[in-house]
């Protein structure tokens, strides 16, 4: 078993596919750093939720799933000017890690070039279980709740009622 892994994503929002990746990674590593990327962004269609909201989504979901909190740490990381700077910033922020989990091709490539083992996590029904699809359904009034954990739906519903998605495209 690998000691420590990184799971990198924007989690805009955290959905059932992300949860599956966390569970997949925790079967292979003793500890998982969950990196909330683009942490400085919010209130736009591609990034509607704040870093704090995304951290709460993840934490509440993992608590709901009874995943031991000593096995993971959620860390927000802002974007950087340039990919090499971004991976170096992660290295400065995260102590040590053995493997990187992601479904983003660029992220996987950047860490491969650094000599870090990468694993593309298996996806469940990718066209449906994607944050893009969740956001699209929210804006169009579709059934987005079927794509996210219950605790995430409970967090998002009042945000929608307050109008954050009004006018976002």
C-alpha positions, 0 to 999 in steps of 0.5 A, a space after each residue: 500500500 502506498 503511504 500518501 496520495 494527492 487527489 486534485 480537483 476543483 470540486 465545483 461541486 463535489 459529486 458522486 464521481 469525486 466520492 468514488 475517487 476518494 474511496 478508490 484512493 483510500 483503498 490504495 493509500 494510508 493518507 489522502 490529501 484532497 486538493 481543492 484547486 482554483 481556491 480563489 475562484 467563486 461566483 462564476 459558472 465554471 467556479 460557482 462555489 467558494 473554497 470554504 463551501 467546497 471544503 464543507 461539501 467534501 468534509 460533510 460527505 466524507 463524514 456522512 460516509 463514515 470515512 475516518 477523518 484522520 485518513 485525509 486532509 483537505 487543502 485549498 490551493 489557488 491557481 498559479 501563473 504557469 503550470 510548473 509554478 503550480 506543481 512547485 506550490 503544491 510541493 511547498 504546501 503538501 509535505 510528501 506524497 507518493 501518488 497523484 490521483 486525477 482525471 485531468 490530463 494536464 494534471 496527470 502529465 505535469 506530475 508524470 514529468 516530475 517523476 511522480 506516480 499518477 493514477 487516472 481514477 476510474 470514472 462512473 458514467 463520466 458524461 453524467 457524473 461531472 461537475 459541468 453536468 451538475 452546474 448545467 442542470 442547476 441552471 436549467 432547473 434539471 435533476 442535479 440532486 441525483 448527481 451529488 451526495 445528500 450533504 452536498 445537495 443540502 448545502 447547495 439548495 440554499 445557495 441556489 435559492 439565494 440566487 447565486 446561479 441567476 444569470 450564470 451561463 
